[in-house]
């Protein structure tokens, strides 16, 4: 793992910021919404083309929407491009997703390979439900099972990308991801967000961490196994 929280108990000097945390968070949230709105406008031709291709391939819905835990555990509906066949949770591997999974559509494979299935979450960011950078949004039933320390990952808005995503992504166990998320909450700064966004570009281009050990995405509640709800 690129940055084990155990080896970074104190914030790296490179990520420190002279901006007070409260003021920095106001800047972060304003910048998130402005950047997301601008990105949605600029990427509207691409978004339209992806929507057309998904619809053309099998005639099913373009978007996958699911209730997730937002800041302080408040529920919101996350948006993604649908990348699997309709009713995927009732066939094949059920609620797990594996490399080469035949339930992933041809368009869905392209989207997943380049993380384009997450693009509609710019809508969530523009609405103020998510941030460009933050812990990835977990399922509501998972958030309900967090212990006191794990629940601290909910102190900031969930993000499109995050500290865990640039330090292993799906190769990490859920426990490792939470540990990195809590570290991020403790050491957040505008400079750290900028570094995470820059590193995310490389992670996406190199297609790092798309799947966990054995080519199967780890269960968000722990080790690889049956998830509580539909796959993402």
C-alpha positions in Angstrom: 0.0 0.0 0.0 1.4 3.4 -1.0 0.8 5.2 2.3 0.1 3.0 5.3 -1.6 5.2 8.0 0.7 3.5 10.5 3.7 5.0 8.7 2.1 8.5 8.4 0.8 9.1 11.9 1.6 12.8 11.6 0.7 14.8 8.5 3.4 15.1 5.9 4.9 18.5 5.7 4.2 18.5 1.9 0.5 18.4 2.6 0.3 21.0 5.3 -1.7 24.2 4.7 -1.6 27.7 6.2 -5.4 28.1 5.6 -7.5 27.5 8.8 -9.5 24.3 8.5 -13.0 25.9 8.8 -12.2 28.5 6.2 -10.6 25.9 3.9 -13.6 23.7 4.0 -15.8 26.6 2.9 -13.4 27.2 0.0 -13.5 23.5 -0.7 -17.2 23.2 -0.8 -17.7 26.3 -3.0 -14.9 25.2 -5.4 -16.5 21.7 -5.6 -19.8 23.0 -6.7 -18.4 25.5 -9.2 -16.0 22.9 -10.7 -18.7 20.2 -10.9 -21.1 22.5 -12.7 -18.4 23.6 -15.1 -17.3 20.0 -15.7 -20.9 18.9 -16.4 -21.3 21.6 -19.0 -17.9 21.0 -20.6 -18.4 17.2 -20.7 -22.0 17.2 -21.8 -21.2 15.9 -25.3 -19.3 13.0 -23.7 -22.0 12.3 -21.2 -24.6 12.4 -24.0 -22.5 10.0 -26.1 -22.1 7.5 -23.2 -25.8 7.7 -22.4 -26.7 7.0 -26.1 -24.3 4.0 -26.2 -25.7 2.4 -23.0 -29.2 2.8 -24.2 -28.4 1.5 -27.7 -26.6 -1.6 -26.4 -29.5 -3.2 -24.5 -32.3 -0.6 -24.2 -32.0 -0.6 -20.4 -31.8 2.5 -18.1 -28.8 4.7 -18.5 -28.1 5.4 -14.9 -27.7 3.3 -11.8 -28.8 5.1 -8.6 -28.4 3.8 -5.0 -28.8 5.2 -1.5 -25.5 5.9 0.2 -24.3 7.5 3.4 -23.3 11.1 3.1 -21.8 13.6 5.5 -22.7 12.6 9.1 -24.4 9.5 7.7 -27.2 11.5 6.0 -28.7 9.4 3.1 -28.5 10.6 -0.5 -28.8 8.9 -3.9 -25.6 8.4 -5.7 -25.5 8.5 -9.5 -23.5 6.2 -11.8 -23.7 5.1 -15.4 -25.1 1.6 -15.5 -22.3 -0.8 -16.5 -23.9 -4.2 -15.9 -26.9 -5.9 -17.4 -30.3 -5.2 -15.9 -31.0 -7.5 -12.9 -27.3 -8.3 -12.5 -27.7 -8.9 -8.8 -29.9 -11.9 -9.5 -27.6 -13.8 -11.8 -24.0 -15.0 -12.0 -21.9 -13.9 -9.0 -24.9 -12.2 -7.5 -23.8 -9.2 -5.5 -20.1 -9.6 -6.2 -18.2 -8.2 -9.3 -15.2 -9.9 -10.8 -12.7 -9.3 -13.5 -14.1 -10.7 -16.8 -17.6 -10.8 -15.2 -20.0 -11.6 -18.2 -22.7 -9.4 -16.6 -20.6 -6.3 -17.4 -21.8 -5.0 -20.7 -19.4 -4.1 -23.5 -20.0 -0.4 -22.9 -19.8 -1.0 -19.1 -16.3 -2.6 -19.5 -15.1 0.5 -21.3 -16.6 2.7 -18.6 -15.2 0.7 -15.7 -11.7 0.5 -17.3 -11.5 4.3 -17.4 -13.6 5.0 -14.3 -16.1 6.9 -16.6 -19.0 5.1 -14.8 -18.4 7.5 -11.9 -18.8 10.6 -14.1 -22.5 11.2 -13.2 -21.4 11.8 -9.6 -20.6 15.3 -10.7 -24.3 15.8 -10.3 -24.0 14.8 -6.6 -21.0 17.2 -6.3 -22.9 20.1 -7.9 -25.8 19.4 -5.5 -23.5 19.6 -2.5 -24.0 16.0 -1.6 -20.5 15.0 -2.5 -17.1 16.5 -2.9 -14.5 16.0 -5.6 -12.2 14.6 -2.9 -13.2 12.6 0.2 -13.9 9.1 1.4 -15.9 7.1 -1.1 -19.6 6.9 -0.1 -20.5 3.7 1.6 -23.9 1.9 1.8 -26.3 2.9 4.5 -26.3 -0.5 6.3 -22.5 -0.5 6.4 -22.5 3.0 7.9 -24.9 1.8 10.5 -22.3 -0.9 11.6 -19.3 1.5 11.9 -17.7 1.7 15.3 -16.8 5.1 16.8 -13.5 5.4 15.0 -14.8 4.2 11.6 -17.7 6.6 11.8 -15.2 9.5 11.7 -15.0 8.9 7.9 -18.4 10.5 7.7 -17.3 13.8 9.1 -16.5 15.1 5.6 -18.6 14.8 2.4 -17.9 11.7 0.4 -15.8 12.2 -2.7 -15.4 11.1 -6.3 -11.8 10.2 -5.4 -9.9 10.0 -2.2 -6.8 9.1 -0.2 -7.6 5.4 -0.3 -8.3 5.5 -4.0 -4.7 6.8 -4.8 -3.2 4.3 -2.3 -4.5 1.0 -3.5 -8.1 1.5 -4.4 -9.9 -1.9 -4.6 -6.7 -3.8 -3.8 -7.2 -2.7 -0.2 -9.4 -4.4 2.3 -12.4 -2.4 3.5 -10.7 -2.0 6.9 -7.6 -0.6 5.3 -9.7 1.8 3.2 -11.5 3.1 6.3 -8.2 3.6 8.1 -6.9 5.7 5.2 -10.2 7.6 5.1 -10.0 8.5 8.8 -6.4 9.6 8.3 -7.6 11.9 5.5 -10.3 13.4 7.7 -7.7 14.1 10.4 -5.1 15.6 8.1 -7.3 17.2 5.4 -6.0 20.4 3.7 -6.6 22.1 0.4 -3.1 21.1 -0.6 -3.7 17.5 0.2 -6.9 17.6 -2.0 -4.9 19.0 -4.9 -2.3 16.3 -4.6 -5.0 13.6 -4.5 -6.6 15.0 -7.6 -3.3 15.0 -9.4 -2.5 11.5 -8.4 -6.0 10.3 -9.4 -5.1 11.1 -13.0 -2.3 8.6 -13.0 -4.3 6.0 -11.2 -7.1 6.2 -13.8 -4.7 6.3 -16.8 -2.8 3.3 -15.4 -6.1 1.5 -14.6 -4.8 0.7 -11.1 -6.8 -1.2 -8.5 -9.8 -1.9 -10.6 -10.3 -5.2 -8.8 -9.2 -6.8 -5.5 -7.2 -9.9 -4.8 -8.2 -12.8 -7.1 -9.9 -10.4 -9.5 -12.9 -10.0 -7.3 -13.8 -6.7 -5.6 -13.6 -6.9 -1.9 -16.8 -6.7 0.0 -17.3 -3.2 1.3 -18.1 -4.7 4.7 -14.9 -6.7 5.1 -13.4 -9.6 3.2 -14.6 -10.6 -0.3 -18.1 -12.0 0.0 -21.8 -11.3 -0.5 -22.6 -7.6 -0.3 -25.7 -6.4 1.4 -27.2 -4.7 -1.7 -26.9 -4.3 -5.5 -23.4 -4.1 -7.1 -21.9 -0.9 -8.2 
